[in-house]
């Protein structure tokens, strides 16, 4: 669809009004940088959240030492059919 302009030229309808405003404001490289920055922030937030959960779990349930573990009936069991030489 062509639209007549005031100076007599024809507009094809592919101007800035057809481009999303952030792409028009920041440009292609600016938008790519913004998307990559958002991705990096989400990755870092995931690492922080996973670390926090891990630390809380470790704090609430500390690792069991060998002195605290009860002796079981399968202690010393291996999957080998023969003893190593």
N, C-alpha and C positions, 0 to 999 in steps of 0.2 A: 504494500500500500504506500503510495507516495503522498506526501503532504506538502502543499505549496507554502513557501516561506514568504516573509514580507518583502525580501529583495528579489523575488522572482525565481529563486532556485527551488529545487524539489528535495525534500528530505525523505530518506528511505525508511525511517523509523528505527534506525539502529544507533541512536545517539545515547547520550549519557543517561537519559531517562529509562533506557532499557537495561542498564547495567546495575547490579545491586550496589547500594550506596557505599558499602565498605570497600568494595573492589574499586569503585570510582575514586574514593578518597585516598586509599593507601596504595593502589596500584597492584599489579600481579605479584611482584616480589615482596611487597609489604604484607599482602594477604598470605602468601606462602610462609613468610616468617612468623606471622601471627598464629597460623595453624600449627607450625612446628613448635613454637613456644608453648602453646596450649597442650600439645602432646607431651612435651618434656615436663611441664608442671604436673600433668596427670600421672606420669610415671613416677616422679619424685614423691607425690602425695601417696601413691600406692606403696612405695618403699617405706615411707615414714609410718604409714598405717600398719604394714606388716611387721615392722620392727617394734612398734608399740605393743601390738598384740603378742609378739614373741616375748618381749620383756615382761609383760604382765603375767603371761603364762609361766615363765621361768620363775618369777617372783612368788607366785601363788603356789607353784608345785616345783620346788627345787629339785635338781637332779639327785637320784638315789645313788649313794656310794656302795661299794662292794661289801662293806661291813653291815649295811642295813638290809641287804637282800637276803631273803630266806634261802636255805639250801634246798634245791629241788631234786626230784628223782632223775632228771635228765641231765644233770651237770656232768660235763665231760663228754657228752654225746657228740659224735661227728657223723657226717654223711659218707665218710669213706668206708669202703668195704674191707680194706686192709689197713694195717698200721703202716705209717711211713718208715722206711729203712733208715 
